[in-house]
Amino acid sequence: MRPESAASLLATPRRQKLLEHIWQRTSLSRRQFATLYLAPLERYAELVQQFPASESHHHAYPGGMLDHGLEIVAYALKLRQSYLLPAGVTPEAQAAQAEAWTAGTAYAALLHDIGKIAVDLHVEHADGSAWHPWHGPLRKPYRFRYRKEREYRLHSAATGLLYTRILERDIFDWLSGYPDLWAALLYVLAGQYEHAGTLGELVVQADQASVAQELGGDPGKALAAPRHTLQRKLLDGLRYLLREEFKLNQPQASDGWLTQDALWLVSKTVSDKLRAHLLSQGIGGIPASNTAVFNVLQDHGIVQPTPDGKAIWKATVTSDAGWSHAFTFLKLSPAMIWDAADRPAPFAGRVQVEEEQAEPTPQAPAVADGSRVEGIEAAPASTAPIASAATDTAVAALLDLLGDDAPPTVMETPSCPVAESELASSIVPPPQMSLAPAQDRAEPSGAHFMTWLRQGIQTRKLIINDAKALVHTVAGTTYLVSPGVFQRYAQEYLQVVALAKQEKLEGWQWVQKRFEKLGQHRKQPSG
């Protein structure tokens, strides 16, 4: 390859458009913009030339590093507009520091991965002599290849070798006059995002948006992911399950397979386990229908759609040992789940997408705990606020009724069809994700149901005395809404389905029968 000038590299229509977007998100004249933004971007372009941003992941094409750099700056400045920085100072102080924080955001985004070219690539001139980025921009024809043994954690460590090649001394003098900004910028450049505060969050979110766009996701939705919305809880739940429970890349009994460019999760299994996990965390409003879960994941850019716009992919997994099986999958970008340094090794076999996409089929014959769940529709949990004092009194009284010393008096309401509408918004913000409680591993039974009921009420995972509650108290009597409360239990404990099938029952029916055997309920006069 022949090295190009910055003007030539930045001359493409798309890159010119990105530069325009970057300028529009500053409050500078063209002359000021040229000094503070365009000049560093030109030096960046000359240094990265036609290098890809990765070997086989995002922006893995000639010039991908430059495109990714421009995109992440544009996204970071878009996000920056929603923040008043630094936090905790007067509006006058924020106004005085605004341009410095905006520029610092752009520099942090641009330089966050510049160390890649120092440690991931072997670059040499046509005569075989090695080139290193600290030599300055390439001036002679060059070729490059990726080093076989790369250490991703060196990316941020190597940034210190290069950022003085991009930013001039005057810029450092300017930024160092703002201690909070200066500290946050240095933390980002060192890869210590946990100490970088809002600046670090802006860079991470902008990076995710750029990656999502290049891999086919929706960057607008990646940017918008509010922490307490259903889509954010679904994504956090997926990350937890992939970290703690799911098995990947197994020869047969696997929850999914990770390839170089995609994460393929068995659709039915992931939906059931994700729902059970979120319910166990006390998160209400989870759609009971798998189709509704798939739609939410697709609508918010968490899963990638098929060419005909559906959430479910049909593909065949073939291992290098010759084992092969067809599944229905959800397809995700690996960047949605892992940072590059934390990503597991890819599957040694292949995942071959079938030409004709099929509707989701509830099968996962080679996947552990993938039993089909049929006919489970839970009433959505109410999120209406309840007066604290009244709730505390009611909960205390109810726990007395459900205590171990005195068996509760429970009247079973007649079974009735449950509405099929799904609540897909306005969920109660839960506590931070944590390991599933110990009782999640317990064997389902009537006694375990009662323990779950007491704990659910005590921890407020189950609301009471609300229009849509599953538990009510009236004049010293506890009423359980059937089948809703038994459905909720069955959704949290997926083992119920297999146990119920042995008796040819629905999951909630099996739970209700186990509860009735305890003899702690009161039948209606009609029987």
N, C-alpha and C positions, 0 to 999 in steps of 0.2 A: 504494500500500500504506500501511496505517497502522502506525506503530511500536507494538510490544508491549513489555510489561514483561518482565523476566527471569523472573519467576514464571510468567507466561503462556507464554513460549517454552519453558520447561523442564518444563511440566506434562504433556506427552504421555507415555503409558505407556512408550514405548521410551526416551525420554530420562531418565525417572525410573529405569528399570532400569539404564541406563548409569551414572547418578550413584551408584546403590547398589553397582554393581560397583567403581567408583572408590573409594568409601569402604571397602569390604571389603578392598581391597589396600593400605590404609594401616593403621597401628597407633594410630589416634587416636580419641579420644572424639568424639561428635557435635559437641560444642561446638568442639573444636579443628579438626575437619574443616570446620566452617562458616567459620572464620576463614581457614585456610590454603588450602582448595580451593574450597569452594562460593562464597565471595565473588568470587574471580577468575573462576570459571566464569560467574557471573551477570553480571559486567561484560563478559566476552567475549560472552555471549549478547546483551546490549543493544547492543553495538557492531556485531555482524555481522547481527543481525536475520534477515531472510529471504533474505539473499544466498546464491547457490549457491557451491559450492567451485570450480567450473569452468564454462566456457560449454557444453562439449559432451563432456567426458570423465567423470570420476568425480564423484558427488554433484552432478550438474548439474541441480538442481531447487531450488525455493524452500526455504530452510532447510538446504540441503546443507552450507553452511560450518559451521553449528552442529553438525550431526550428525557431520561429519568430525572436528571438534575434540573432541567427547566420545569418539568411537571411538578416536582416536589416543591420547588420554590413558589410556583403559582398557587398550588393548593395550600401551602403553609400561610401565604399572605392572605388568601381568602379566609382561612380559619382565624387568622390574627385579627381580622376586622370585628370579630364577635367578642373580643376581650378588651378590657381596660387595664393596661399594664403600666407600671407594676401594681399589683393588688395591695390594698392597705395604705395607700397614700392619698393625698388630697387630689381633687380633679385638676387643680393647677399644676401639681407635680406630674401627673399623668400626661397632661398636654405638653409639658416641657420635654418629657422623655419619649414622646410617642414615636418620632421618627427613628430614634436610636433603637427602640424595641422592635420596630418594623424591620429595620435593616438587620438587626441581630437575628431575628427569626429567619430572614432570607439566607443569611450566611450559615446559620446552623443547619438549615435544610440542605443547602447546596453541598456542604462539606461533610455531612454525616457519614458518607460512605466513600470518600475520596481515597481512603487508605487501601481500598480494593486493588487499585492499579499498582500499588507498591508490593503487595504480597501475593496476589492471586495470579498475576500475569508474568510470563517470561517474554520480554520484548527484546528483539535484536534488529540491528540494521542489516541491510542487504549483504554487507561484508562479513556478517557473523558476530560483530562486536555487540556487546550487551548495552541496552539502554535502561536507565532507571529514572523514574519521574523526578527525582531530586536533581537530575542533570538539567532540567528545564524542558521546554517544549521540543518535540521531535522536529528535526530539520532535514533529515534524509529518509529515503524509503525504508520501510520497516515491515516486520512481520511479528506475529505474536501467537502464543498458545497459552492455555491454562495449565498451571502447575498441577500435577497429579495429586500431591498431598498438600491440601490447603487447610489452614486453620482460620475459621471464620472469626474467631475472637481477636485475631490480629488486625481486623479492619479498623476498628477504632483506635487500637494501639498505634497503628501506623499513620493515623491522621496527622499527628504532630510533625511528621516529616514533611508534610506538604502544604499545610494551610497558609504558610507564609508565601507560597508560590501563587496563591490566589488573592489574598488580601494584603494590601500595602500597609506600611507602618502608620500612616495617618489614620487609617480606619481603626487600627488597634488602639491608637492614642485616644481616639474619639470614644470608642466603646468602653475602654477601661475607666472612663470617668463616671460610669454608672455601675456601682458595685454589684447590685442585684443582677443586672443583665450580664455583666462580665462573668460572674460566677456561674450563672446558668449556661452561658455559651461554652465556657471551658468544660463544664460537666458533659454537655452534649458531645463536644469534640473528643472527649475522653471515653465516650460510650457509657457514661454513668447516668443514664436517664432517670434513675430512681432519685437522684439528687437535683435534677434539672428543672423541677417544677413545671409550670405551665409551658415554658419553652420546650422542654422535652416532650410533653404531650402533643404539642403542635407538630413537631417533627415526626413523631411516630404516626400520628393520624394522617399527615400528608403523605408519608411514605406508603402507608397502607392504601390510600386512595389512588396513588400513582400505579402501584402494583395491581390493584383491582381493575383499574381501567385497562391496563395492558393485557391482563389475563381474561378480560371479558366481563368482569363484574361491573357494578354500578358505583362509581366513585362518589356520587352524590349521596347515596344511601350509606356508604361506608363512612362518610364524613358526618352524617346526621345521626348516627347511632346513639340516641339518648340513653343514659345509664339505666333508667327505670322503666323503659318501654319493654313490651313483650319480645320484640326482636333482639334486643340486647341481652335479655335473660336467656333466650334460646342459644345465642352465640356463646355466652359465658358457660352455659350448661354443656354445650358440645365440647368446649375446650377442657372442661373438667373431666368429662367422660373419656376423652381421648388421652388425657394425662393419667387417669386413675383406673379406668375400667376396660375400655375397649381393647380388643386384640387386633393388631394390624399385621397384614402380610403373612398370615399363617397359611400353611398348605391347604387346609380345608376349613376348620372351625375358626372363622375370622369374622370380625365385625366390619372390616373394610380393608382396602388395599391402597397404598400410597405409591403413585408413579411419579415420574419426574415432574409432570406438569399438572397433576390433579390428585385430589383425595376422593376416593370412591367409597361411600358408606352404604351398607345394605339398608335400603329404605325403611322396611318394616321394623327391623331391629332397632335402628337408631331412633325412630319416632317413639316406640314404646319405652325404651330406656331413658330417653330424654324427658319424656313426660313424667315417668316415675321419679326421676331424680329431682326435677323441679318441684313436684308436689311434695316430695320429702323435705324440701327446703322451705316449705310453707308458701310457695309462690302460687297464687291463684290465677284464674283466667287462662289456663292452658287449654287449648282446644282438645276436646275428647276425640275428635275425628282425625285420623292420620292425614287424610286429604287436606284438612284445614291447616295442620302443622306444616305440611309440604308447601302449601300456598303462602303461609306467612314467611317461611324461610326463603322462598323464591321472590316474593314481593319486596323483600328488604335486602336483596342482593347477597344473602348468605350462601345460597346454593346457585349454581349456574344452570340456566335453562338449556333444554335441547334445542336443536335447530328449529323445531316447530313450536317453541315457546313453552314446553311443559317442564315440570320439575323432575320427573322420573326418567332416568336413562335405563335402557336395557343393554347389558353387556355381558360378555363371557370372560371369565378369569381363567387363565391357563398358566400353570406353574412351570418352572423349568424342569420339573420331574415328570411332566406330562399330565398331571391332574387338571381337569377342566370342568367348569360348571357355569351356568348362566344365572344371573341375578338381576334384580331391579335395584338401581342405585340412586343416591343423591350425589351430585358432583360438586365439590368445593375446591376453591383455590387453597393450596396449602398455606399461603400467607395469611389466610383468615385465622388459622389455628396456631401456627408456630412462627417464631422468628427464624431466619435462615440458619442461625447457629444451633438451634434446638431441634431442627427437623430430623425425624428418623431416616434411616437409610431407605431408599426406594425399593419396591417390590422387584425381585429378580425375574419374574415372569412378565406376562403382559395382560392388559385389560383391553379387550377388543369390543368397541361399541357396535351394536347391531344396527343395520341400516334403518329398519323400520322401528320407530319407538312405540312402546306399548304402554298402556295404562298401568298404574301401580298394581302389582299383584302381591298379596300378603303372604309371600313365601320366603323362607330363608333356611332351606333344608340343611345347609352345612354350617349353620351359625349357632353357637351356643345361646340358650335362652331366647331363641327367636320364634317361640311358639306363636301361633296366630291368635290374635285377640279379636273376639267377635262380640258385637252387640253391646259394647260398653259405651254409654253416653252419660257423662257426669254433668250434673247441674252446675253451671258456672258459679264460682264463689263471688259473693258480694264484696264490693270495695267501699260501700258507703261508710262514712265515719260514724262511730258509736261513742256515746258519752263515756268517758273513761271511768268515772265513779260507778255508774250503773253497770258497766261491763264487768268491772272488778267484782262487784257484789254478786252478779249473776254467775260469773265463773266460779267463785268460791262456793256458792250454793250448789252448783252443778257438780263440782268435784267432790263435795260431800256426798251427793247422791250416788256418784260413781265410785266412791271409795271402796277399798278392799274389805273394810269391816262390816259395812252394811250393803247388801246387794241392792242395786238400783231398781227402781220400778220404771219399766220402759213400756210404752205403748207403741205398737207398730202401726204405722199408717198404712192404708191399703196401697198396694203397688199400683203405680200409674205410669203411663208413658212420660218420659222426660223430654223436655223441649230439645230440639236438635240444634238450636242456635248456639254459636260459639262466641265466647267473649274474647276478642283479640286485641284488646287495648285496656288501658287504665288498670294496671295491676299494682298491688301493694308492694312498695320497695322492700325486698327481703334483707335479712342480714347478709354479710359477706359469705360467698360460697365456701363451704367447709366440707370435710369428709362426711359421707352419709353416716347417720347415727347407727349405733350397733344393732338396733332392732331391725334394720333393713335386712340383716342376714338371718333373722329369726325365721322359724318355720311358721307359716300362717296357721292360725287356729282361732277358735272362739275366744280363748283367753288372751291371745295376742291381739285380737281385734279390740278387746276391752282396754288393754294397755295402750294401744295406739290411740284409742278414743280419748282416754284421760290425758295422755301427753299432748295430743293435738289441741285439746281445749286449753290446757294449762299454758302452752306456748303460743296460743292464738293462731295456730295453723288452721284450726277449725273455728269458724265464727259461730256464735249462738244468737238466738232470738232476733234474727234479722229476716227480712222478707224472703231471702234466698238461702238462708242458713240450712244446714243439714241436721242441726240439733236445736231443740227448743226446750224451755222449762216453763211449766205452768202449774202453780199451786202444789209445789213439791213433787211433781211428776216430770220425768224426762221423756221427751218424745224424739225418736229418731226417724228421719225422713227416709222411707224405703221406696225405691231401691238406691236412692242417691248416695247415702252414707256408705253403703256396702260397695257400690261402684267405685267410690273414691278410694276405699281401702284396696280394692282389687287393682286399681290403676297404679297404686304405689308399690304393690308387691306382685311382681309379674309371675311369681311361682304359682299364684292362685289359679291362673288359667290352665296350667298343666294338670293341677290337682282336680279342677272342676271337670275337665274333659274326661278324666277317668270315670266320673259318675254321670257323664253326659249332661252336665249342667252349665249354665252361664257362670262366669266368675262371681258375680254378685250374689247369685242364688246359693252358691257353695258357701260363701261367707255368711249369708243370712242363716242358713241351716246350722252352721257351726255355732253361731251366736244363740240361736233358739235352743240348742242342746244345753246351754248353760242354765236355762230355766230362770233367767233374770228379767223376762219380759212379761207383760200383762196382755192377754188376748182381748180383743173386742168381744162384746156380748154375742156377736154373730159367729164368733169362732175364728 
